[in-house]
Amino acid sequence: MRLSQMLFVTLRDDPSDAEIPSHKLLLRAGYIRRIGSGVYAYLPFMWRVLQKVSQIVREEMNATGAQECLLPQLQPAELWKESGRWDTYTKAEGIMFSLIDRREQQLGLGPTHEEVITTVARDMIRSYRQLPLHLYQIQTKFRDEIRPRFGLMRGREFIMKDGYSFHADEDSLKKTYQDMYQAYSNMLRRSGLAFRAVEADSGAIGGSGSTEFMVLADAGEDEVLYTEDGKYAANVEKAVSLPADAELSSFTSYEKRETPGTETIEKLCQVLNCSPTQVVKNVLYQTVYDSGLTVLVLVNIRGDQEVNEVKLQNELTKLAPQFSAKTVLSLSVPTTEAIGGWAAKSLPLGYIAPDIDDEYIAGSKDVSGKFVRLVDQTAVELKNFVTGANEAGFHVVGANWGEQFKLPEIVVDIRKARPGDHSVHDPSQTLQTARGIEVGHIFQLGTKYSQAMGANYTNEQGEEKPLVMGCYGVGVSRLAQSAVEQSYDKDGIIWPVAIAPYHAIISVPNINDGQQVEIAEKLYTELNKAGVETLLDDRNERAGVKFKDADLIGIPYRIVTGRAIANGKVEVVKRATRESQEIAIEEVVSTLQQWIRAAIAG
């Protein structure tokens, strides 16, 4: 393609609404344009990148025997109500665009397609002889992000590959899951990205096991905890670890102490001259279930630990049936205003004890009259601990479970793992931290959707059984931007060769020099004919402008028909390393072919 004929406009300065380098560079280099909040136009350069990423995804999916299809973006609310996720996606997470059509029917724009594909399977799969089956699509998705940011990283409209597999049993699912693990690893390697596969929380998708594929980058929104031996890696939301040992308590007898102004663990430990590991911290939450009931939750955890709210929400979701509910709509630390709405009497905030009485709650049809009490494993083992006294300005010391306080029945692991903790699989290993951008996620769904929606098959014995399902997603547009976030410099983008919009760009320093133009045209024709995708910068611009633009857009190889042509050579510059060398004109095509093959092979 000739640059003079392209829709090509670059910006000198960073756009004011762009926050991270990849977003700034894609806008400046003319790859995308913002149309509205979280909505972008993919311009010609970007579309070529997206097509290349999509092709890699297709090849790896097809190699596993998966079949491509295309599912509707507009989805009836009834399907989501069948699965029990309509309220989760329209109220709790609030990420689904929902609308009512002229026939007064509720619809949603698809953020994901579990319900649609399960409906297809329910209608078409009858026998075990049709299993396993794996369908996938590459399509635009919609999510009503409340604060779209970072360009294509967290937009409201994005391109995604999502796939769904159906099986007769868990063993078959696990085989496909492993096939997808390998396929996703292949996709990212072939795209030229440094990545890490990590254990992850399944979130609103549900299911048992899940793995995220993280592109490593400083601007990543997710924190990954891993061990140097390569045997453990997990998203911080899912990560587990061994906490540091608690210090032995210096208190040998139970007594109540006056501790004014000690609402925080730090202040309390200063006043009592004790370690946070000797404290039972009591954290108050309120959760709203989809039954409309607000439930108050008291968590007991060791004073030096933090509550992992994703793990906490998962535990509370397990309790949903007790409250005639299916899922948690919200989880929060209650504000003073919220407390005023349900408190029967003034709460001693900052001084709450593990045995705070249910009489503090004014029960009603909307608010449960009892605390749900959970104790983290780190607090269970403490002896002679410090905790609140249920009276403002006072704590107790030397307390014990089974003596002064009853141990809650529900013991959980809801502490947040953190860098420096010892690993569970090998205590000699400590957890390290890295930032990552989630570009892929695979799930073992099990029978969550098939049971809810009645998608069954008949087994060899003639029995009707629910289909066992898997789900596998790759953010195509997100992956493309993550490549930029991982590889750029002060002058612009450095695309991996495999997904660059073009392999090479020929820069003609002086468009009025007939010999420079003639050689550029000759190389342009020969390179494209040989399969080397090449741009020709034939614009009537200064050489410096052309070189700057070539660096900005990140084409892997720049060919300059400058002074070297007097010796029968051209200058070739590698964008990634800045390495420059003069190559005989007749050897340019074969040299670039060799470099490209080597780069794509990894």
Secondary structure per residue as TSV (DSSP state, phi and psi in degrees):
chain	resnum	aa	ss	phi	psi
A	1	M	-	360.0	140.3
A	2	R	B	-88.9	127.0
A	3	L	G	-62.5	-29.6
A	4	S	G	-65.6	-20.3
A	5	Q	G	-102.3	0.0
A	6	M	S	-93.2	157.3
A	7	L	-	-76.6	94.4
A	8	F	-	-137.7	107.1
A	9	V	-	-134.1	123.9
A	10	T	-	-109.1	158.9
A	11	L	-	-113.6	140.6
A	12	R	S	-76.6	-39.4
A	13	D	S	-106.6	156.3
A	14	D	-	-68.8	133.7
A	15	P	-	-61.2	143.0
A	16	S	T	-66.5	-26.4
A	17	D	T	-91.2	1.5
A	18	A	-	-96.5	131.8
A	19	E	-	-105.8	-35.4
A	20	I	S	-112.7	157.6
A	21	P	H	-53.7	-45.0
A	22	S	H	-63.2	-38.4
A	23	H	H	-65.7	-45.6
A	24	K	H	-59.8	-46.0
A	25	L	H	-68.9	-39.8
A	26	L	H	-64.7	-35.5
A	27	L	H	-71.6	-47.0
A	28	R	H	-63.4	-36.4
A	29	A	T	-86.9	2.7
A	30	G	T	78.4	27.1
A	31	Y	S	-86.2	-37.6
A	32	I	E	-136.8	159.9
A	33	R	E	-137.5	135.2
A	34	R	E	-73.4	127.7
A	35	I	E	-102.5	-34.9
A	36	G	E	-162.9	-178.2
A	37	S	T	-60.0	113.7
A	38	G	T	72.6	14.6
A	39	V	E	-126.3	125.9
A	40	Y	E	-130.3	146.5
A	41	A	E	-88.2	132.8
A	42	Y	E	-89.2	111.6
A	43	L	-	-84.8	171.2
A	44	P	H	-49.1	-44.9
A	45	F	H	-60.7	-46.2
A	46	M	H	-65.3	-38.7
A	47	W	H	-64.3	-35.6
A	48	R	H	-65.2	-39.9
A	49	V	H	-61.6	-47.1
A	50	L	H	-63.2	-37.0
A	51	Q	H	-64.9	-37.9
A	52	K	H	-69.0	-42.5
A	53	V	H	-61.7	-45.6
A	54	S	H	-59.9	-38.5
A	55	Q	H	-67.1	-39.9
A	56	I	H	-61.9	-44.4
A	57	V	H	-60.5	-46.5
A	58	R	H	-59.5	-46.1
A	59	E	H	-62.0	-42.1
A	60	E	H	-71.6	-36.9
A	61	M	H	-67.1	-45.9
A	62	N	H	-63.1	-33.4
A	63	A	H	-64.3	-22.0
A	64	T	T	-89.8	-4.0
A	65	G	T	93.6	4.6
A	66	A	-	-71.0	149.8
A	67	Q	E	-114.4	132.5
A	68	E	E	-82.0	141.1
A	69	C	-	-143.4	-173.0
A	70	L	-	-142.5	124.5
A	71	L	-	-106.8	156.8
A	72	P	-	-68.5	142.3
A	73	Q	S	-78.3	-32.1
A	74	L	E	-89.4	121.5
A	75	Q	E	-125.6	134.1
A	76	P	E	-65.3	138.3
A	77	A	H	-61.2	-28.6
A	78	E	H	-57.4	-37.1
A	79	L	H	-64.3	-41.1
A	80	W	H	-72.7	-29.1
A	81	K	H	-72.1	-33.6
A	82	E	H	-60.8	-42.2
A	83	S	H	-79.6	-14.3
A	84	G	T	86.3	13.7
A	85	R	-	-106.3	-2.6
A	86	W	H	-58.7	-50.1
A	87	D	H	-66.3	-36.4
A	88	T	I	-59.7	-44.6
A	89	Y	I	-85.8	-25.4
A	90	T	I	-99.3	-21.9
A	91	K	I	-116.7	-55.3
A	92	A	I	-66.0	-66.5
A	93	E	S	-80.1	-31.5
A	94	G	-	66.8	24.9
A	95	I	-	-97.9	-3.0
A	96	M	S	-94.8	129.6
A	97	F	-	-71.7	117.8
A	98	S	E	-115.6	149.0
A	99	L	E	-151.1	166.8
A	100	I	E	-122.3	127.0
A	101	D	-	-85.0	-177.2
A	102	R	T	-68.3	-13.8
A	103	R	T	-95.2	11.7
A	104	E	S	65.1	29.0
A	105	Q	-	-99.2	138.2
A	106	Q	E	-79.5	135.8
A	107	L	E	-137.1	161.7
A	108	G	E	-135.8	149.1
A	109	L	E	-87.3	129.7
A	110	G	-	-66.5	112.5
A	111	P	S	-82.6	-18.8
A	112	T	-	-165.2	168.9
A	113	H	-	-131.0	27.7
A	114	E	H	-59.2	-43.8
A	115	E	H	-65.8	-42.6
A	116	V	H	-65.3	-46.7
A	117	I	H	-68.3	-33.0
A	118	T	H	-67.6	-34.7
A	119	T	H	-63.8	-43.4
A	120	V	H	-60.1	-46.4
A	121	A	H	-63.8	-40.4
A	122	R	H	-60.2	-36.6
A	123	D	H	-82.6	-24.7
A	124	M	H	-118.0	-25.2
A	125	I	-	-92.9	123.4
A	126	R	-	-116.8	-36.5
A	127	S	B	-127.5	155.5
A	128	Y	G	-58.7	-22.5
A	129	R	G	-66.5	-19.7
A	130	Q	G	-87.8	-1.7
A	131	L	-	-109.3	153.2
A	132	P	S	-76.5	157.9
A	133	L	E	-135.3	136.6
A	134	H	E	-135.3	117.9
A	135	L	E	-117.1	144.3
A	136	Y	E	-143.0	164.2
A	137	Q	E	-144.5	158.9
A	138	I	E	-121.2	117.5
A	139	Q	E	-155.7	160.8
A	140	T	E	-76.0	133.4
A	141	K	E	-115.7	163.3
A	142	F	E	-131.6	131.6
A	143	R	-	-139.1	130.1
A	144	D	-	-85.1	69.2
A	145	E	-	-60.4	129.8
A	146	I	S	-70.5	-31.2
A	147	R	S	-132.7	78.1
A	148	P	-	-59.6	137.4
A	149	R	B	-155.9	166.0
A	150	F	T	66.5	28.0
A	151	G	T	68.5	-122.6
A	152	L	T	-78.3	-7.2
A	153	M	T	-68.5	-43.4
A	154	R	B	-139.0	66.0
A	155	G	-	-93.7	173.9
A	156	R	S	-92.5	-15.6
A	157	E	E	-133.1	131.2
A	158	F	E	-155.7	162.6
A	159	I	E	-101.0	134.4
A	160	M	E	-143.4	146.1
A	161	K	E	-99.4	122.0
A	162	D	E	-127.0	137.7
A	163	G	E	-129.6	153.7
A	164	Y	E	-139.6	130.7
A	165	S	E	-116.4	150.8
A	166	F	E	-126.8	136.9
A	167	H	E	-141.3	162.1
A	168	A	S	-85.6	-23.5
A	169	D	S	-156.1	172.5
A	170	E	H	-65.5	-35.5
A	171	D	H	-61.6	-42.1
A	172	S	H	-65.0	-41.7
A	173	L	H	-59.7	-45.7
A	174	K	H	-63.0	-33.7
A	175	K	H	-64.9	-46.4
A	176	T	H	-65.4	-37.6
A	177	Y	H	-58.5	-44.6
A	178	Q	H	-67.2	-36.6
A	179	D	H	-61.2	-40.1
A	180	M	H	-70.7	-36.8
A	181	Y	H	-56.8	-45.2
A	182	Q	H	-69.7	-42.2
A	183	A	H	-62.0	-42.0
A	184	Y	H	-67.8	-39.1
A	185	S	H	-61.2	-41.8
A	186	N	H	-62.4	-43.6
A	187	M	H	-56.6	-46.5
A	188	L	H	-72.4	-38.9
A	189	R	H	-62.8	-46.6
A	190	R	H	-63.9	-28.0
A	191	S	T	-80.1	-2.9
A	192	G	T	80.1	27.7
A	193	L	-	-109.0	144.4
A	194	A	-	-87.1	127.7
A	195	F	E	-146.1	170.3
A	196	R	E	-142.3	132.9
A	197	A	E	-88.9	129.0
A	198	V	E	-133.6	150.3
A	199	E	E	-65.1	144.3
A	200	A	-	-142.9	162.0
A	201	D	-	-81.6	141.7
A	202	S	-	-79.1	-18.1
A	203	G	G	60.1	-146.5
A	204	A	G	-71.6	-15.7
A	205	I	G	-67.6	-39.6
A	206	G	-	87.0	-172.0
A	207	G	-	98.5	-176.9
A	208	S	S	-93.6	-94.0
A	209	G	-	-77.0	146.9
A	210	S	E	-151.9	149.7
A	211	T	E	-130.4	132.9
A	212	E	E	-100.5	148.6
A	213	F	E	-111.9	113.8
A	214	M	E	-106.1	126.1
A	215	V	E	-82.5	124.7
A	216	L	E	-77.1	123.8
A	217	A	-	-161.4	144.3
A	218	D	T	-60.5	-29.7
A	219	A	T	-88.3	7.2
A	220	G	-	-60.1	139.2
A	221	E	S	-77.3	-20.4
A	222	D	E	-101.6	144.3
A	223	E	E	-99.9	130.6
A	224	V	E	-109.9	131.9
A	225	L	E	-108.1	132.9
A	226	Y	E	-148.6	165.4
A	227	T	-	-111.2	150.5
A	228	E	T	-64.4	-24.3
A	229	D	T	-75.7	-3.4
A	230	G	S	76.8	6.8
A	231	K	S	-96.0	-5.1
A	232	Y	-	-147.8	133.4
A	233	A	E	-154.6	135.2
A	234	A	E	-152.8	148.5
A	235	N	E	-60.8	143.0
A	236	V	T	-58.0	-26.2
A	237	E	T	-66.4	-27.4
A	238	K	T	-106.5	-21.3
A	239	A	-	-59.1	144.5
A	240	V	-	-122.3	156.5
A	241	S	-	-162.2	173.9
A	242	L	B	-96.2	123.2
A	243	P	-	-70.9	159.7
A	244	A	-	-61.6	150.1
A	245	D	-	-62.0	142.1
A	246	A	-	-75.8	143.9
A	247	E	-	-74.5	148.7
A	248	L	-	-66.0	136.9
A	249	S	-	-68.7	141.8
A	250	S	S	-88.9	-3.6
A	251	F	-	-96.4	126.0
A	252	T	-	-107.5	-10.7
A	253	S	S	-136.9	154.2
A	254	Y	-	-83.1	127.7
A	255	E	E	-157.7	159.8
A	256	K	E	-95.8	132.3
A	257	R	E	-121.5	143.3
A	258	E	E	-79.4	125.4
A	259	T	-	-137.9	66.8
A	260	P	T	-65.8	145.8
A	261	G	T	66.5	31.9
A	262	T	-	-120.4	49.0
A	263	E	-	-70.3	-16.9
A	264	T	S	-108.7	156.5
A	265	I	H	-61.9	-40.3
A	266	E	H	-60.0	-47.5
A	267	K	H	-66.3	-40.5
A	268	L	H	-60.4	-45.0
A	269	C	H	-67.3	-30.5
A	270	Q	H	-68.0	-42.9
A	271	V	H	-68.2	-42.3
A	272	L	H	-92.4	-2.3
A	273	N	T	52.5	52.6
A	274	C	-	-131.8	169.9
A	275	S	-	-89.4	146.0
A	276	P	G	-58.8	-23.8
A	277	T	G	-72.0	-8.9
A	278	Q	G	-98.5	4.6
A	279	V	B	-108.6	138.0
A	280	V	E	-97.3	111.8
A	281	K	E	-89.5	136.8
A	282	N	E	-116.7	109.3
A	283	V	E	-107.6	130.2
A	284	L	E	-99.1	131.2
A	285	Y	E	-128.1	159.6
A	286	Q	E	-127.8	140.1
A	287	T	E	-127.6	145.6
A	288	V	E	-114.4	124.9
A	289	Y	E	-92.7	163.8
A	290	D	T	-72.2	-2.9
A	291	S	T	-82.9	-5.3
A	292	G	S	93.7	-3.1
A	293	L	-	-87.5	133.2
A	294	T	E	-93.5	128.5
A	295	V	E	-121.6	133.4
A	296	L	E	-92.4	135.7
A	297	V	E	-123.2	129.5
A	298	L	E	-113.5	120.4
A	299	V	E	-108.3	125.7
A	300	N	E	-99.6	126.2
A	301	I	E	-147.3	154.5
A	302	R	E	-63.1	144.7
A	303	G	T	-60.5	-24.7
A	304	D	T	-92.3	3.3
A	305	Q	-	-108.4	158.3
A	306	E	-	-112.8	149.7
A	307	V	B	-79.7	130.7
A	308	N	-	-87.3	106.8
A	309	E	H	-70.7	-22.3
A	310	V	H	-68.8	-46.0
A	311	K	H	-63.4	-39.6
A	312	L	H	-62.6	-45.0
A	313	Q	H	-62.4	-37.3
A	314	N	H	-62.0	-41.2
A	315	E	H	-66.1	-39.2
A	316	L	H	-70.9	-30.1
A	317	T	H	-63.9	-37.0
A	318	K	H	-61.4	-28.7
A	319	L	T	-87.5	-4.1
A	320	A	G	-51.2	-43.4
A	321	P	G	-56.9	-27.1
A	322	Q	G	-64.5	-21.1
A	323	F	G	-115.3	27.0
A	324	S	T	53.8	39.5
A	325	A	-	-130.2	167.0
A	326	K	S	-110.0	-30.7
A	327	T	S	-152.6	166.8
A	328	V	E	-90.0	127.9
A	329	L	E	-87.3	-36.3
A	330	S	E	-154.6	154.0
A	331	L	E	-140.6	128.9
A	332	S	E	-156.8	159.4
A	333	V	-	-79.5	121.1
A	334	P	-	-65.3	138.9
A	335	T	-	-77.3	167.2
A	336	T	H	-57.9	-38.8
A	337	E	H	-64.9	-42.8
A	338	A	H	-64.3	-42.1
A	339	I	H	-60.2	-38.8
A	340	G	H	-60.6	-23.9
A	341	G	H	-79.2	-22.0
A	342	W	H	-127.5	-10.2
A	343	A	B	-73.6	127.4
A	344	A	S	-79.1	-28.1
A	345	K	S	-152.2	166.7
A	346	S	-	-60.5	128.7
A	347	L	-	-85.6	138.7
A	348	P	-	-81.9	68.3
A	349	L	T	-58.7	135.0
A	350	G	T	88.9	-10.5
A	351	Y	-	-133.8	17.7
A	352	I	-	-65.9	141.3
A	353	A	-	-102.3	162.6
A	354	P	T	-61.1	-22.4
A	355	D	T	-103.7	23.9
A	356	I	-	-53.1	136.0
A	357	D	-	-77.9	149.3
A	358	D	G	-64.7	-15.8
A	359	E	G	-67.1	-10.7
A	360	Y	G	-71.8	-14.4
A	361	I	B	-103.0	129.3
A	362	A	-	-87.8	96.4
A	363	G	-	-68.3	147.3
A	364	S	-	-155.4	-176.4
A	365	K	S	-66.7	-19.0
A	366	D	S	-102.8	-16.7
A	367	V	E	-127.9	125.6
A	368	S	E	-64.6	141.1
A	369	G	E	-88.2	11.1
A	370	K	E	-133.4	148.2
A	371	F	E	-76.2	138.5
A	372	V	E	-85.5	124.4
A	373	R	E	-111.8	121.6
A	374	L	E	-124.5	139.4
A	375	V	E	-122.0	129.4
A	376	D	E	-76.6	149.7
A	377	Q	H	-56.9	-29.9
A	378	T	H	-65.8	-27.1
A	379	A	H	-87.7	-22.1
A	380	V	H	-61.6	-37.9
A	381	E	T	-84.7	-5.0
A	382	L	-	-73.0	143.0
A	383	K	-	-121.4	143.4
A	384	N	S	51.2	46.8
A	385	F	E	-84.9	169.4
A	386	V	E	-103.2	139.7
A	387	T	E	-159.2	178.3
A	388	G	E	-68.2	161.8
A	389	A	-	-114.1	9.6
A	390	N	S	61.6	25.3
A	391	E	S	-145.7	126.3
A	392	A	T	-56.1	131.3
A	393	G	T	86.2	8.4
A	394	F	E	-137.1	143.1
A	395	H	E	-127.9	167.1
A	396	V	E	-114.8	151.0
A	397	V	E	-125.2	158.8
A	398	G	E	70.6	25.8
A	399	A	E	-85.3	155.5
A	400	N	-	-142.1	146.8
A	401	W	B	-67.9	143.4
A	402	G	T	83.1	-8.7
A	403	E	T	-115.5	-78.6
A	404	Q	T	-82.0	-29.3
A	405	F	B	-131.7	137.9
A	406	K	-	-77.4	131.8
A	407	L	-	-71.4	125.9
A	408	P	-	-55.3	148.7
A	409	E	S	-70.4	-30.2
A	410	I	E	-96.3	105.6
A	411	V	E	-100.1	128.1
A	412	V	E	-135.3	165.6
A	413	D	-	-110.6	95.5
A	414	I	-	-126.3	19.5
A	415	R	B	-80.1	154.1
A	416	K	-	-88.9	119.2
A	417	A	-	-68.1	151.8
A	418	R	-	-148.2	160.8
A	419	P	T	-55.1	140.3
A	420	G	T	96.2	-18.9
A	421	D	-	-64.5	155.5
A	422	H	B	-82.5	145.0
A	423	S	-	-75.7	147.3
A	424	V	S	-69.9	-39.7
A	425	H	S	-74.0	-23.7
A	426	D	-	-158.4	98.5
A	427	P	T	-58.0	-15.6
A	428	S	T	-76.1	-15.0
A	429	Q	S	-92.1	134.7
A	430	T	B	-107.7	149.6
A	431	L	-	-74.5	130.3
A	432	Q	E	-102.5	164.7
A	433	T	E	-124.1	147.0
A	434	A	E	-148.3	158.7
A	435	R	E	-98.5	144.3
A	436	G	E	-142.6	155.0
A	437	I	E	-109.7	117.5
A	438	E	E	-71.4	119.8
A	439	V	E	-118.0	-13.5
A	440	G	E	-148.3	151.7
A	441	H	E	-152.4	127.6
A	442	I	E	-119.7	141.5
A	443	F	E	-129.8	144.4
A	444	Q	E	-98.4	98.5
A	445	L	E	-75.8	-30.8
A	446	G	E	71.9	-134.3
A	447	T	T	-110.5	16.6
A	448	K	H	-52.7	-49.5
A	449	Y	H	-84.7	-38.3
A	450	S	H	-65.0	-38.2
A	451	Q	H	-69.2	-43.3
A	452	A	H	-65.4	-33.2
A	453	M	H	-109.6	6.1
A	454	G	T	68.5	37.7
A	455	A	-	-94.3	100.3
A	456	N	E	-120.8	163.4
A	457	Y	E	-135.5	165.0
A	458	T	E	-101.9	125.4
A	459	N	-	-82.5	-177.7
A	460	E	T	-61.0	-27.6
A	461	Q	T	-87.4	2.4
A	462	G	S	83.1	10.7
A	463	E	-	-90.2	146.0
A	464	E	E	-89.1	125.7
A	465	K	E	-131.2	149.6
A	466	P	E	-71.2	142.1
A	467	L	-	-65.0	140.2
A	468	V	E	-94.8	129.6
A	469	M	E	-121.1	153.9
A	470	G	E	-129.1	158.5
A	471	C	E	-140.3	138.7
A	472	Y	E	-144.4	118.1
A	473	G	E	-124.2	143.3
A	474	V	E	-132.0	126.6
A	475	G	E	-82.0	103.1
A	476	V	H	-67.1	-50.3
A	477	S	H	-70.2	-33.5
A	478	R	H	-66.7	-40.9
A	479	L	H	-60.8	-42.0
A	480	A	H	-60.8	-45.4
A	481	Q	H	-70.8	-33.6
A	482	S	H	-63.8	-29.8
A	483	A	H	-62.7	-37.5
A	484	V	H	-70.8	-41.0
A	485	E	H	-63.5	-30.0
A	486	Q	H	-82.9	-24.4
A	487	S	S	-142.6	99.6
A	488	Y	E	-157.4	168.2
A	489	D	E	-140.3	-169.8
A	490	K	T	-64.4	-18.6
A	491	D	T	-98.3	-12.3
A	492	G	E	151.2	-158.3
A	493	I	E	-79.0	147.8
A	494	I	-	-125.1	91.6
A	495	W	-	-73.1	140.1
A	496	P	-	-61.0	143.2
A	497	V	G	-57.3	-38.7
A	498	A	G	-64.4	-27.6
A	499	I	G	-121.2	9.3
A	500	A	-	-63.8	146.2
A	501	P	S	-61.5	-35.1
A	502	Y	-	-139.2	152.9
A	503	H	S	-76.9	-38.8
A	504	A	E	-140.9	156.2
A	505	I	E	-132.7	129.9
A	506	I	E	-96.5	118.3
A	507	S	E	-102.8	121.1
A	508	V	-	-96.3	107.9
A	509	P	S	-58.9	-39.8
A	510	N	-	-131.0	104.0
A	511	I	T	-67.6	-14.5
A	512	N	T	-91.0	-1.4
A	513	D	-	-92.4	110.3
A	514	G	H	-57.8	-40.2
A	515	Q	H	-68.0	-41.6
A	516	Q	H	-59.8	-43.9
A	517	V	H	-66.1	-42.3
A	518	E	H	-62.4	-46.1
A	519	I	H	-67.2	-38.6
A	520	A	H	-62.1	-44.2
A	521	E	H	-63.2	-42.3
A	522	K	H	-62.2	-47.9
A	523	L	H	-65.0	-39.0
A	524	Y	H	-58.0	-46.2
A	525	T	H	-67.1	-46.5
A	526	E	H	-68.2	-40.6
A	527	L	H	-65.0	-48.1
A	528	N	H	-63.0	-39.0
A	529	K	H	-63.5	-32.5
A	530	A	T	-85.8	3.3
A	531	G	T	91.4	5.4
A	532	V	-	-91.5	105.8
A	533	E	-	-67.3	116.1
A	534	T	E	-129.5	136.3
A	535	L	E	-96.5	147.1
A	536	L	E	-117.2	113.8
A	537	D	E	-86.6	89.0
A	538	D	-	-102.7	20.4
A	539	R	-	-71.6	152.5
A	540	N	S	-86.8	71.9
A	541	E	-	-128.8	162.2
A	542	R	-	-64.5	152.0
A	543	A	H	-57.4	-40.3
A	544	G	H	-61.4	-38.3
A	545	V	H	-64.2	-43.2
A	546	K	H	-64.7	-42.1
A	547	F	H	-65.4	-41.0
A	548	K	H	-63.2	-42.2
A	549	D	H	-66.0	-39.0
A	550	A	H	-62.2	-40.9
A	551	D	H	-66.2	-41.6
A	552	L	H	-62.8	-45.2
A	553	I	H	-80.5	-13.7
A	554	G	T	80.7	24.6
A	555	I	-	-65.4	133.2
A	556	P	S	-59.6	-35.7
A	557	Y	E	-130.8	129.1
A	558	R	E	-111.0	127.2
A	559	I	E	-108.4	125.2
A	560	V	E	-115.4	118.5
A	561	T	-	-90.7	68.4
A	562	G	S	-106.2	-136.7
A	563	R	G	-62.2	-27.8
A	564	A	G	-63.4	-17.5
A	565	I	G	-67.0	-19.5
A	566	A	G	-63.6	-24.2
A	567	N	G	-104.4	14.8
A	568	G	T	75.3	24.8
A	569	K	E	-131.5	166.1
A	570	V	E	-128.9	156.7
A	571	E	E	-86.9	132.8
A	572	V	E	-121.3	126.3
A	573	V	E	-115.9	128.9
A	574	K	E	-86.3	121.1
A	575	R	T	-61.7	-38.9
A	576	A	T	-68.3	-37.0
A	577	T	T	-112.6	-10.3
A	578	R	-	70.2	3.8
A	579	E	-	-62.6	131.2
A	580	S	E	-123.4	137.4
A	581	Q	E	-149.6	153.9
A	582	E	E	-95.2	130.0
A	583	I	E	-125.1	138.0
A	584	A	E	-56.6	138.0
A	585	I	G	-55.3	-41.0
A	586	E	G	-72.3	-10.4
A	587	E	G	-103.7	-1.8
A	588	V	H	-62.9	-46.4
A	589	V	H	-61.7	-50.3
A	590	S	H	-66.3	-36.7
A	591	T	H	-63.9	-46.7
A	592	L	H	-67.5	-38.2
A	593	Q	H	-57.5	-43.0
A	594	Q	H	-65.8	-44.8
A	595	W	H	-62.6	-43.1
A	596	I	H	-65.7	-44.2
A	597	R	H	-59.8	-42.7
A	598	A	H	-66.0	-40.7
A	599	A	H	-66.4	-42.3
A	600	I	H	-71.4	-32.5
A	601	A	H	-71.1	-17.7
A	602	G	-	87.5	360.0
